[in-house]
Amino acid sequence: MAQQTPGLGIDFGTSNTAAGYLRDGRPHLVPLAPGRTTMPTTFFFDQDSRRMLIGEPANQALLEGAEGRFMRALKRVLGTSLMHERRQILNERVSFVDIIARFLAIFNDLATWEKIPFLYTPQNRRMVAEMARLAHEPEKLARLSRALQDELGHDLSFAVERGKIAANAGDAASILLDPLEAGLAVPLSAEALAESLARHAEALAEGARETLRLASLDAAQVETVIHVGGSSLMAMVSRAMQGLFPTAQHQTSEVFTAVADGLAIAAGAAPS
């Protein structure tokens, strides 16, 4: 009898990625860094070393101001026309398919704001400079010009993410925009966050209702709702699901790696 080839389940997430395999009937997560079973889904193409860095090394290169191109949230381009568009990176024309394939190849060895970089084009910089020149109050455009000139898009994206996390915890939070201007901050309350996400909460609930319709089930028949993925930690997600499934038990354990556990089980059970 042919020996079954071990399967590897990979959860290629928007913010983080995890991988796992099945052993003795149980899923085991692959250590992707010392003491960690997840890694940031981030990429940095280092201009000096001509190498692609992923995860924490990619984040560190960005924070240290290394010369190169940083990318994140590539999951959002999956299934779109952007996937196959080729761009010049490190003297090579590559598509997002190529980049993601290289990322997944690294996992195989271990086992082992997707559009932001393309805002810094000479055309965009010239356009903003021209807008500032023609504006009655050019200082109003100074921050946008500075963000483009100093390539602060990801710094601002991380700042917004930290503010959202703090507001989601119910704290009086602010989005600290010091990279753009010292002392600049935008208040973000839990109420304002909930209001801005209200339409997404309704879309989520409608998706769940459609799933029930397709399965010919009533909400009362659902006994357990398991929340997975970092987004499930948002208060609006739990409120939407608890409102739709008030009698169900709601579980939130291992939100960052539960999908990888499931994929590991599926990969291990699949025929080779």
C-alpha positions as CSV (number, residue, x, y, z in Angstrom):
1,M,0.0,0.0,0.0
2,A,1.3,3.4,-1.0
3,Q,2.2,5.6,2.0
4,Q,0.0,8.7,2.3
5,T,1.8,12.0,1.6
6,P,1.6,14.4,4.6
7,G,-0.7,17.3,3.8
8,L,0.0,20.9,4.9
9,G,-2.9,23.3,5.5
10,I,-2.1,27.0,5.0
11,D,-4.4,29.9,6.2
12,F,-3.2,32.8,4.0
13,G,-4.8,35.6,6.0
14,T,-5.2,39.3,5.4
15,S,-3.1,40.2,8.4
16,N,-1.5,37.0,9.6
17,T,-0.8,33.6,8.1
18,A,-0.6,30.2,9.8
19,A,0.1,26.6,8.7
20,G,-0.6,23.2,10.2
21,Y,-0.5,19.4,9.6
22,L,-2.3,16.4,10.9
23,R,-0.4,14.0,13.2
24,D,-1.9,11.2,15.2
25,G,-5.4,12.5,14.4
26,R,-4.8,16.0,15.8
27,P,-3.8,19.2,14.1
28,H,-0.4,20.6,14.9
29,L,0.6,24.2,14.0
30,V,4.0,24.8,12.4
31,P,6.3,27.2,14.4
32,L,6.9,30.0,12.0
33,A,9.1,32.0,14.3
34,P,10.5,31.3,17.8
35,G,7.5,30.8,20.1
36,R,5.0,31.9,17.4
37,T,2.6,29.9,15.2
38,T,1.4,32.9,13.2
39,M,3.3,35.4,11.1
40,P,2.3,38.7,9.6
41,T,1.3,38.4,6.0
42,T,3.7,41.2,5.0
43,F,6.3,41.5,2.3
44,F,9.3,43.8,1.9
45,F,11.4,43.9,-1.3
46,D,14.8,45.1,0.0
47,Q,16.5,47.3,-2.6
48,D,20.0,46.7,-1.2
49,S,20.0,42.9,-0.7
50,R,17.6,42.3,-3.6
51,R,15.7,39.9,-1.4
52,M,12.0,39.5,-0.5
53,L,11.5,39.6,3.3
54,I,8.3,38.3,4.9
55,G,6.6,38.6,8.2
56,E,8.4,40.4,11.1
57,P,11.6,41.0,9.1
58,A,9.5,42.8,6.5
59,N,7.8,44.9,9.2
60,Q,11.2,45.7,10.8
61,A,12.7,46.7,7.5
62,L,9.8,49.2,7.0
63,L,10.1,50.6,10.5
64,E,13.9,51.0,10.1
65,G,13.4,53.0,6.9
66,A,15.2,50.5,4.7
67,E,15.1,51.3,0.9
68,G,12.5,49.1,-0.8
69,R,8.8,48.3,-1.3
70,F,6.5,47.1,1.4
71,M,3.2,45.2,0.8
72,R,0.5,43.9,3.0
73,A,-3.1,42.6,2.8
74,L,-2.5,40.9,-0.5
75,K,-5.3,38.5,0.2
76,R,-7.7,41.3,-0.9
77,V,-6.5,41.0,-4.5
78,L,-7.3,37.3,-4.7
79,G,-9.8,36.7,-7.5
80,T,-9.5,40.3,-8.9
81,S,-8.0,41.5,-12.1
82,L,-5.1,42.9,-10.1
83,M,-3.8,39.4,-9.5
84,H,-2.3,39.0,-13.0
85,E,-1.1,42.6,-13.6
86,R,2.7,42.7,-13.7
87,R,4.7,45.4,-12.0
88,Q,8.4,46.3,-11.8
89,I,9.9,45.2,-8.5
90,L,13.6,44.8,-8.0
91,N,14.4,44.9,-11.7
92,E,11.9,42.2,-12.4
93,R,8.3,42.3,-13.7
94,V,6.2,40.2,-11.4
95,S,2.4,39.7,-10.7
96,F,0.7,39.2,-7.3
97,V,0.4,35.6,-8.3
98,D,4.2,35.3,-8.5
99,I,4.6,37.1,-5.1
100,I,2.1,34.9,-3.3
101,A,3.5,31.8,-4.9
102,R,7.0,32.7,-3.5
103,F,5.4,33.3,-0.1
104,L,3.8,29.9,-0.1
105,A,7.0,28.2,-1.3
106,I,8.7,29.5,1.9
107,F,6.0,27.8,3.9
108,N,6.7,24.6,2.0
109,D,10.4,24.9,3.0
110,L,9.4,25.6,6.6
111,A,7.0,22.5,7.0
112,T,8.1,25.7,7.2
113,W,-3.0,47.9,2.0
114,E,-2.3,46.0,-1.1
115,K,-2.6,49.2,-3.2
116,I,-0.5,51.5,-0.9
117,P,2.9,50.9,-2.6
118,F,1.4,52.0,-5.9
119,L,0.2,55.4,-4.7
120,Y,3.8,56.7,-4.7
121,T,4.0,57.1,-8.5
122,P,5.7,60.2,-10.0
123,Q,2.3,61.0,-11.7
124,N,0.5,61.1,-8.3
125,R,3.2,63.2,-6.8
126,R,3.2,65.7,-9.6
127,M,-0.6,65.8,-9.5
128,V,-0.7,66.7,-5.8
129,A,2.0,69.2,-6.3
130,E,0.0,70.9,-9.0
131,M,-3.1,70.8,-6.9
132,A,-1.2,72.5,-4.1
133,R,0.1,75.1,-6.5
134,L,-3.3,76.0,-7.8
135,A,-5.1,75.8,-4.4
136,H,-6.4,78.8,-2.7
137,E,-5.3,77.3,0.6
138,P,-2.3,75.1,-0.3
139,E,-1.6,74.2,3.3
140,K,-4.7,72.0,3.3
141,L,-2.9,69.7,0.9
142,A,0.4,69.8,2.7
143,R,-0.3,66.6,4.7
144,L,-1.3,64.6,1.6
145,S,1.8,65.8,-0.2
146,R,4.0,64.9,2.7
147,A,2.5,61.4,3.0
148,L,3.3,60.8,-0.7
149,Q,6.7,62.4,-0.6
150,D,7.9,60.5,2.5
151,E,5.9,57.3,1.6
152,L,4.0,57.3,4.9
153,G,1.0,55.2,3.7
154,H,1.8,52.1,5.8
155,D,2.8,54.1,8.8
156,L,-0.6,55.8,8.7
157,S,-2.3,52.4,8.1
158,F,-0.7,50.9,11.1
159,A,-1.7,54.0,13.2
160,V,-5.3,53.6,12.1
161,E,-5.2,49.9,13.0
162,R,-3.8,50.6,16.5
163,G,-6.6,53.2,17.0
164,K,-9.3,50.8,15.9
165,I,-8.0,48.1,18.3
166,A,-8.0,50.5,21.2
167,A,-11.5,51.8,20.4
168,N,-12.8,48.3,20.0
169,A,-11.7,47.6,23.5
170,G,-14.1,50.3,24.6
171,D,-11.4,52.8,25.5
172,A,-11.4,56.5,24.6
173,A,-8.9,56.1,21.7
174,S,-7.1,58.3,19.3
175,I,-5.4,57.6,15.9
176,L,-1.9,59.0,16.5
177,L,-0.6,60.5,13.3
178,D,2.8,61.6,14.6
179,P,4.7,60.2,11.5
180,L,2.8,62.8,9.5
181,E,2.8,65.7,11.9
182,A,4.1,65.8,15.5
183,G,1.1,65.8,17.9
184,L,-1.5,65.2,15.2
185,A,-4.2,62.9,16.4
186,V,-7.8,62.1,15.5
187,P,-10.2,61.0,18.2
188,L,-12.0,57.6,17.7
189,S,-14.6,56.5,20.2
190,A,-16.2,53.1,20.4
191,E,-19.5,54.7,19.3
192,A,-17.9,56.3,16.2
193,L,-16.2,53.0,15.3
194,A,-19.5,51.1,15.6
195,E,-21.3,53.7,13.5
196,S,-18.7,53.6,10.7
197,L,-18.9,49.7,10.7
198,A,-22.7,49.5,10.9
199,R,-23.2,48.8,7.2
200,H,-20.5,46.1,7.3
201,A,-22.3,44.5,10.3
202,E,-25.5,44.4,8.4
203,A,-23.8,42.8,5.4
204,L,-22.3,40.2,7.7
205,A,-25.7,39.4,9.2
206,E,-27.2,39.2,5.7
207,G,-24.5,36.8,4.7
208,A,-25.3,34.6,7.7
209,R,-29.0,34.7,6.9
210,E,-28.3,33.7,3.3
211,T,-26.2,30.8,4.6
212,L,-29.2,29.7,6.7
213,R,-31.5,29.9,3.7
214,L,-29.2,27.8,1.6
215,A,-29.0,25.2,4.3
216,S,-32.8,25.3,4.9
217,L,-32.2,26.0,8.6
218,D,-33.7,28.4,11.2
219,A,-31.4,30.5,13.4
220,A,-32.9,28.7,16.4
221,Q,-31.5,25.4,15.1
222,V,-27.9,26.6,15.3
223,E,-26.4,25.5,18.6
224,T,-22.8,26.8,18.4
225,V,-21.2,29.7,16.6
226,I,-17.4,29.6,16.4
227,H,-15.7,33.0,15.7
228,V,-12.5,32.7,13.8
229,G,-10.1,35.2,12.3
230,G,-8.8,38.5,13.8
231,S,-11.8,40.4,12.5
232,S,-14.1,38.3,14.7
233,L,-12.7,40.1,17.7
234,M,-14.4,43.3,16.5
235,A,-17.4,44.1,18.8
236,M,-19.7,44.6,15.8
237,V,-19.1,41.0,14.7
238,S,-20.1,39.5,18.0
239,R,-23.1,41.8,18.3
240,A,-24.3,40.9,14.9
241,M,-23.9,37.2,15.4
242,Q,-25.4,37.2,18.9
243,G,-28.3,39.2,17.6
244,L,-28.9,36.7,14.8
245,F,-28.3,33.6,17.0
246,P,-29.4,34.6,20.5
247,T,-29.9,31.0,21.7
248,A,-26.6,29.6,20.4
249,Q,-23.3,29.2,22.3
250,H,-20.7,31.6,21.0
251,Q,-17.0,30.5,21.1
252,T,-14.0,32.6,20.4
253,S,-11.0,30.4,21.2
254,E,-7.9,30.3,19.0
255,V,-9.3,32.9,16.6
256,F,-6.0,33.4,14.8
257,T,-5.2,29.8,14.2
258,A,-8.6,27.9,14.1
259,V,-8.8,28.1,10.3
260,A,-5.2,26.6,10.0
261,D,-6.3,23.8,12.4
262,G,-9.3,23.0,10.2
263,L,-7.2,23.1,7.1
264,A,-4.6,20.8,8.7
265,I,-7.3,18.3,9.4
266,A,-8.7,18.6,5.9
267,A,-5.2,18.2,4.3
268,G,-4.5,15.2,6.5
269,A,-7.7,13.5,5.5
270,A,-7.5,14.2,1.8
271,P,-6.4,11.4,-0.5
272,S,-2.8,11.8,-1.7
